[in-house]
Every structure is written in structure tokens, then in C-alpha cells.
Amino acid sequence: MFGFGKSAQHREFDAAQLQAMIAARQVVVVDVREGDEFAQGHIPGALNLPLSSFDVSQLPDADGKMIVLNCLGGKRSGMALDKCVAAQAAVEGHLAGGFGAWAQAGLPVER
């Protein structure tokens, strides 16, 4: 019950770590927010797979890169990670604090 949306299997990255991984072309970012939220602003280059219809089989071929999920605050990406873990999908973790933390850190936003 405590730590809802998180489990011991979920690796978290802070905004600076994720930004460095993006700059080094080491990661594919998958945003699990709904399409309207994504359209209002997202991490540059992120792909949108909304949690409401999230299907692990729709995750992109990462071509040797890590897949990191994000949402607005971390709850929905944690829920999507639970689905990934259950399906044994190769997802590295999620953005701690979600897109809110990214924007608050003053990092680039794509619209």
C-alpha cells in the first residue's frame, strides 16, 4: 500500500541523469500520459504510449538503448513499469518526479 506506483524493481532516474542519457543517445523515453497532456509539453523526442491503453507489446524497439518511462509525477509510469516487469519487458526504469520534475529543472520541453 505504501509507495503506491513503485516497487523495489523500479529504478528511478532524476531529471539531470535522464537529460545526460538523452544527450548521449543512450535512451528512448516513453511518456505514458494521455495524448492531450503529451501535446501540452513533453521531453523532446519522447514517444507517447498512454497508460489508459498501455500495452507492453507496443514498446518501441530500443535498438540497444535503454527504455525509460515518464508521466507527470511518477505514479502512472510506476504503474506502467509494473506491467513491464510482469511481462519481463526490458525497461530500465522511470523519471523520478516525472515531467513535472523535468520542467521544474528548466530542461527543454517540446510541444
WOSULNOR-V629100 format. One record per residue. N is the residue number from 0. RES is the residue in one letter. SS is DSSP state (H for helix, E for strand, L for the rest). PSI is psi in whole degrees, 0 to 359 (none if undefined). Layout:
n->(N;N)
res->(RES;RES)
ss->(SS;SS)
psi->(PSI;PSI)
This chain:
n->(0;1;2;3;4;5;6;7;8;9;10;11;12;13;14;15;16;17;18;19;20;21;22;23;24;25;26;27;28;29;30;31;32;33;34;35;36;37;38;39;40;41;42;43;44;45;46;47;48;49;50;51;52;53;54;55;56;57;58;59;60;61;62;63;64;65;66;67;68;69;70;71;72;73;74;75;76;77;78;79;80;81;82;83;84;85;86;87;88;89;90;91;92;93;94;95;96;97;98;99;100;101;102;103;104;105;106;107;108;109;110)
res->(M;F;G;F;G;K;S;A;Q;H;R;E;F;D;A;A;Q;L;Q;A;M;I;A;A;R;Q;V;V;V;V;D;V;R;E;G;D;E;F;A;Q;G;H;I;P;G;A;L;N;L;P;L;S;S;F;D;V;S;Q;L;P;D;A;D;G;K;M;I;V;L;N;C;L;G;G;K;R;S;G;M;A;L;D;K;C;V;A;A;Q;A;A;V;E;G;H;L;A;G;G;F;G;A;W;A;Q;A;G;L;P;V;E;R)
ss->(L;L;L;L;L;L;L;L;L;L;E;E;E;L;H;H;H;H;H;H;H;H;H;L;L;L;E;E;E;E;E;L;L;L;H;H;H;H;H;H;L;E;L;L;L;L;E;E;L;L;H;H;H;L;L;H;H;H;L;L;L;L;L;L;L;E;E;E;E;E;L;L;L;L;H;H;H;H;H;H;H;H;H;H;H;H;L;L;L;L;L;L;E;E;E;L;L;H;H;H;H;H;H;H;L;L;L;L;L;E;L)
psi->(318;150;34;134;5;152;170;341;357;115;135;140;141;171;319;319;314;319;319;321;323;313;326;3;42;358;150;123;128;117;123;12;165;158;321;323;315;318;333;342;137;170;130;130;354;149;149;117;88;140;326;335;22;127;118;327;345;358;142;158;115;352;49;355;164;148;128;131;156;159;208;314;351;342;308;324;327;320;319;323;323;318;320;318;315;326;3;39;147;80;128;319;205;168;117;127;355;201;330;317;322;309;319;331;356;21;161;144;133;141;none)
